[in-house]
């Protein structure tokens, strides 16, 4: 099993992996059939576009195996909803752009 087995197995086995999958997980780790995926920050460069807001993976990519895109989209939505509450008129493009600049800064 090596270092992966020693370090990850106790935590994953008892807290992350459903009990029905324990045997299959241990077998895969022992055989070395486990792939690891690096997860690194891939910051985006915001390009403000009137009438559009980029959220989740549309704003900056997450690797699909990490499943982070949907989580980030939901988090982005929560941040944006709270940020836009004081804005009275969503058709006021200049005010909206200022709020969106704040959004792109806050979401990092």
Backbone bond lengths (Angstrom), bond angles and torsions (degrees), N, CA, C in turn:
res aa  C-N    CA-C-N  psi(-1)  N-CA   C-N-CA  omega(-1)  CA-C   N-CA-C  phi
1 X - - - 1.433 - - 1.513 113.39 -
2 X 1.328 119.04 -33.43 1.448 122.16 178.35 1.516 113.92 68.77
3 X 1.324 114.58 -159.82 1.461 121.66 -174.47 1.537 111.71 -63.25
4 X 1.332 116.47 -37.79 1.461 119.88 178.88 1.525 110.66 -58.72
5 X 1.306 115.74 -46.40 1.457 120.55 179.84 1.523 110.70 -62.67
6 X 1.324 116.65 -46.97 1.458 122.03 -175.75 1.528 112.58 -64.98
7 X 1.317 116.24 -43.41 1.460 120.63 -173.92 1.531 112.81 -84.28
8 X 1.313 116.92 -46.38 1.456 119.86 -171.61 1.521 115.76 -90.57
9 X 1.305 117.20 -32.14 1.458 119.71 -171.68 1.526 114.08 -56.56
10 X 1.328 120.62 -50.07 1.471 117.60 -178.05 1.525 112.95 -59.12
11 X 1.322 117.35 -43.92 1.466 120.29 -178.86 1.528 111.03 -67.21
12 X 1.333 116.75 -51.21 1.457 120.25 -177.06 1.521 111.87 -64.80
13 X 1.320 115.46 -41.98 1.454 119.69 -174.20 1.522 112.00 -62.95
14 X 1.304 116.66 -39.55 1.456 118.94 -173.34 1.522 114.40 -98.88
15 X 1.319 118.10 -16.16 1.464 119.07 -175.85 1.527 114.09 -120.39
16 X 1.292 118.28 -24.20 1.459 120.43 -172.02 1.530 114.17 -113.34
17 X 1.299 117.69 -35.24 1.461 121.80 -172.04 1.521 110.48 -100.46
18 X 1.337 116.44 129.66 1.466 119.03 177.41 1.531 111.19 -57.94
19 X 1.311 116.82 145.07 1.470 121.55 -175.97 1.526 112.28 -56.65
20 X 1.320 118.33 -30.79 1.458 120.97 179.58 1.532 112.43 -64.51
21 X 1.313 117.42 -19.81 1.467 121.50 -177.82 1.525 113.53 -102.45
22 X 1.330 118.41 -1.25 1.467 121.05 -176.23 1.525 112.38 -55.51
23 X 1.339 118.29 -50.35 1.467 120.67 -177.51 1.523 111.89 -61.38
24 X 1.329 117.06 -45.08 1.465 120.86 179.36 1.525 110.99 -63.72
25 X 1.332 116.92 -40.10 1.457 120.92 178.66 1.527 110.84 -63.11
26 X 1.319 116.80 -49.82 1.463 120.66 179.91 1.519 111.29 -60.80
27 X 1.309 117.53 -40.14 1.458 121.39 178.48 1.529 110.82 -62.44
28 X 1.332 117.22 -46.18 1.468 121.18 179.77 1.516 111.44 -63.03
29 X 1.332 117.54 -43.05 1.470 120.80 179.32 1.522 110.29 -64.35
30 X 1.319 117.31 -44.46 1.464 121.07 -179.24 1.528 112.30 -63.81
31 X 1.325 117.20 -33.12 1.468 121.45 179.05 1.529 111.97 -83.74
32 X 1.310 116.88 -9.64 1.464 120.41 -177.56 1.523 112.49 79.98
33 X 1.318 117.48 20.50 1.467 121.95 -178.65 1.522 112.53 -91.36
34 X 1.307 117.23 35.77 1.456 121.28 -179.57 1.524 108.18 -114.66
35 X 1.296 116.04 127.30 1.465 121.49 178.06 1.514 109.10 -99.92
36 X 1.310 115.96 141.93 1.458 120.12 176.96 1.519 108.73 -109.83
37 X 1.318 115.38 145.98 1.454 122.00 -178.10 1.524 108.94 -123.64
38 X 1.341 117.74 119.12 1.463 118.30 176.67 1.524 109.76 -65.76
39 X 1.290 115.37 143.78 1.457 121.01 178.84 1.520 106.69 -125.45
40 X 1.304 116.35 109.20 1.456 119.78 -177.12 1.514 110.21 -129.34
41 X 1.286 114.43 161.79 1.455 120.45 179.37 1.525 109.38 -72.48
42 X 1.315 114.96 134.96 1.467 120.78 176.46 1.527 106.69 -128.39
43 X 1.347 116.41 76.72 1.465 119.32 -174.39 1.524 112.27 -63.25
44 X 1.304 113.96 149.40 1.464 121.08 -179.52 1.521 110.40 -100.90
45 X 1.289 114.62 160.84 1.456 121.83 174.33 1.530 107.00 -110.09
46 X 1.350 117.55 101.72 1.468 119.13 -174.92 1.521 112.57 -58.88
47 X 1.312 115.48 135.46 1.456 122.77 175.60 1.526 106.94 -121.27
48 X 1.348 117.56 86.04 1.467 119.30 -177.42 1.529 111.65 -52.90
49 X 1.320 115.35 129.10 1.458 122.42 -179.83 1.517 107.98 -130.74
50 X 1.318 117.83 119.92 1.463 119.69 -179.78 1.534 111.54 -53.80
51 X 1.325 115.57 130.08 1.456 121.14 177.84 1.511 115.23 86.33
52 X 1.344 118.17 2.82 1.471 120.21 -178.38 1.519 110.55 -135.76
53 X 1.322 115.40 143.04 1.462 122.41 173.48 1.516 106.63 -131.35
54 X 1.306 116.53 128.32 1.460 120.35 179.42 1.517 109.81 -94.30
55 X 1.336 116.14 130.71 1.460 122.94 -179.02 1.519 109.75 -127.39
56 X 1.326 116.40 155.46 1.465 121.64 173.45 1.513 112.49 56.32
57 X 1.338 115.99 -134.02 1.459 121.44 -178.89 1.524 113.20 -64.76
58 X 1.307 117.47 -23.92 1.465 119.64 178.40 1.522 110.70 -66.16
59 X 1.335 116.46 -27.56 1.464 120.08 -179.36 1.523 111.55 -89.36
60 X 1.297 118.38 -44.69 1.457 120.40 171.87 1.523 108.84 -153.07
61 X 1.290 114.63 139.08 1.449 121.47 -169.15 1.524 113.36 -72.43
62 X 1.309 115.96 142.56 1.463 124.70 168.96 1.513 106.40 -119.01
63 X 1.300 117.08 147.75 1.463 118.92 178.30 1.520 108.78 -66.31
64 X 1.334 118.41 134.74 1.465 120.55 -176.04 1.532 114.01 -61.10
65 X 1.321 118.41 -28.43 1.461 119.82 -179.67 1.523 113.07 -72.39
66 X 1.329 117.10 -18.37 1.465 119.02 179.18 1.526 111.26 -85.38
67 X 1.320 117.45 -16.00 1.461 120.88 178.78 1.512 113.93 65.72
68 X 1.315 117.87 22.38 1.458 120.36 -175.28 1.509 115.65 -83.28
69 X 1.325 118.26 -18.54 1.465 120.58 -175.08 1.514 113.66 -60.37
70 X 1.330 117.19 -46.35 1.465 120.67 -179.37 1.523 110.34 -67.51
71 X 1.328 116.94 -40.64 1.460 120.80 178.63 1.517 110.28 -60.50
72 X 1.319 116.31 -44.49 1.462 120.60 179.80 1.525 110.97 -66.74
73 X 1.329 117.88 -37.74 1.465 120.46 178.41 1.528 110.66 -63.06
74 X 1.331 116.96 -41.31 1.463 119.99 178.38 1.524 111.08 -67.10
75 X 1.319 116.26 -40.82 1.466 120.41 177.13 1.533 110.39 -64.38
76 X 1.329 116.42 -43.25 1.468 120.57 177.56 1.528 111.04 -58.38
77 X 1.320 116.30 -42.14 1.459 120.95 -179.65 1.523 110.95 -61.98
78 X 1.321 116.20 -44.09 1.471 119.99 178.95 1.530 110.87 -62.34
79 X 1.319 117.47 -44.03 1.467 121.33 179.16 1.527 110.05 -63.10
80 X 1.324 116.16 -45.23 1.468 120.65 -176.84 1.530 112.01 -66.30
81 X 1.319 117.83 -41.87 1.469 121.02 178.76 1.524 110.25 -58.25
82 X 1.320 116.71 -47.91 1.467 119.88 -179.64 1.525 112.00 -66.59
83 X 1.314 115.73 -37.20 1.460 119.94 -178.86 1.526 112.16 -67.40
84 X 1.330 116.86 -36.88 1.472 120.48 -175.34 1.526 113.86 -86.74
85 X 1.322 118.31 -5.21 1.475 120.59 -178.68 1.534 113.25 -52.79
86 X 1.335 119.34 -44.07 1.469 118.80 -178.39 1.533 114.04 -71.40
87 X 1.323 117.56 -17.52 1.466 120.74 -177.80 1.526 109.56 -73.52
88 X 1.315 116.10 121.93 1.460 121.18 -175.18 1.534 112.97 -85.73
89 X 1.344 116.15 -28.30 1.461 119.98 -173.51 1.525 109.48 -133.27
90 X 1.337 116.69 106.21 1.465 120.42 -179.07 1.524 112.59 -69.87
91 X 1.314 117.90 -11.60 1.468 119.75 177.63 1.526 112.00 -87.64
92 X 1.338 117.66 -4.68 1.463 122.33 176.32 1.528 108.13 -78.96
93 X 1.332 115.52 91.33 1.463 121.52 -171.60 1.529 113.20 -59.58
94 X 1.310 118.67 -41.29 1.468 119.66 -176.92 1.531 111.05 -67.46
95 X 1.334 117.61 -42.75 1.467 119.97 177.51 1.524 110.67 -66.24
96 X 1.315 116.62 -41.87 1.462 121.01 -179.72 1.531 110.61 -61.19
97 X 1.327 116.82 -41.50 1.469 120.56 178.46 1.522 111.52 -60.69
98 X 1.329 117.65 -39.25 1.467 121.10 178.52 1.529 110.60 -63.83
99 X 1.334 116.19 -43.30 1.464 120.27 178.31 1.533 110.79 -64.29
100 X 1.324 116.48 -39.91 1.464 119.92 -179.37 1.526 111.65 -68.17
101 X 1.320 117.10 -34.33 1.469 119.36 174.57 1.526 109.68 -60.59
102 X 1.322 116.46 -41.86 1.468 120.51 176.63 1.519 110.69 -62.94
103 X 1.327 116.77 -39.99 1.463 121.35 178.59 1.520 110.90 -58.85
104 X 1.337 116.28 -48.00 1.465 119.34 -178.01 1.514 111.61 -63.69
105 X 1.321 117.73 -29.41 1.457 121.42 176.86 1.524 110.42 -75.94
106 X 1.340 117.74 -44.41 1.468 122.19 -177.17 1.526 112.85 -66.13
107 X 1.299 118.57 -34.03 1.462 120.89 -172.59 1.524 112.80 -75.06
108 X 1.309 118.07 -13.27 1.466 119.50 -179.12 1.452 109.32 -66.25
